[in-house]
């Protein structure tokens, strides 16, 4: 099965162009704003009764949430063109 990845997506100019168009849509912009405002860290854990595991779990949720937002934003950016490295054979 061929799964789409961010790397594959960004190589397809038609897809990144469509994502750029979507990012200019006012409704989508507001949806992304809601996502950022609903970060898990904006909702505090209780001061008492939350153990170290609860805080570790909350941190993992936060990292995953931020990563998902970053991937959505990156889908509107073309993959950078990487040139071939230049071989230099010099004596040192």
N, C-alpha and C positions, 0 to 999 in steps of 0.2 A: 504494500500500500504506500502510495506516495503522499506524504504529509507535507502541508505547507508550513514553512518556517519563516521567521522574520527575514532571514538572509535571502531566501528564495523570493519572498514578496517584494523586497526592496530592489531586486534585480529586474522586476517587471515594471517598466515605466508606466504602462496603462493602469496598473494597480495603484502605484504611488500617486499618479495624477488624480485618480478617482478619490483617494484618501485626502489629498490636498483640497479637492473641491468640497468634500464632506466637512473638513475642518473649517471651511468658511461659512457653513450653514449655522445660522444663529441658534437653532434648537440644539444642534450637536455641541456647539460651544458651551451652551448652558449645561448640557448633560455632563460634559467633562468637568465643568466647574463644580457641579454637585458631587461627582466622584472625588475630586480633590478635597471638598469640604467634609466628606464622609470618611476620611481617613480613620482607621481604627484608633490611632492615638488621640483623636479628638474626643474619644469616649473613654474616660478614665476608669481604671479598675478600682474596686472598693479599697479604702485605706486598710481596713482590717478584714481578715479572712482570705486575702489573696496571697498565695505562697509564691516561692521562687519559680515553680513550674508554670504558674499562671502568667507571670511576667515574661518568661521565656517563650511561652506559646504566643502571647500577644505580640512580642517582638517579631516572631516568625510570620505572623499574619500581616503585620505592618510591612515587612520587607516584600512579601509576595504581592501585596496590594499596590505598593509603589512600583514594583517591577511591571505589573500588568498595565498601569497607567503609562509607564515609559515605553512599553512595547506598542501600545495604541498610538502614541504620539510619533514614534519612530516609523510607523507604517506609511507616513506621508512624506518620508525623506528617501530619495533615491540612494542606492548603495554607492559609496564612493568608488571612483575608478582607481584601481591600484595598478600602477605601472610596474614593469619588470625592473627589479633592482639592477643597478649598473655594477658590473664586475670590474674591480680595480685590482690589478696585480702589481703592487708596489713593494719594494724592499723597505723594510723597517729597520 
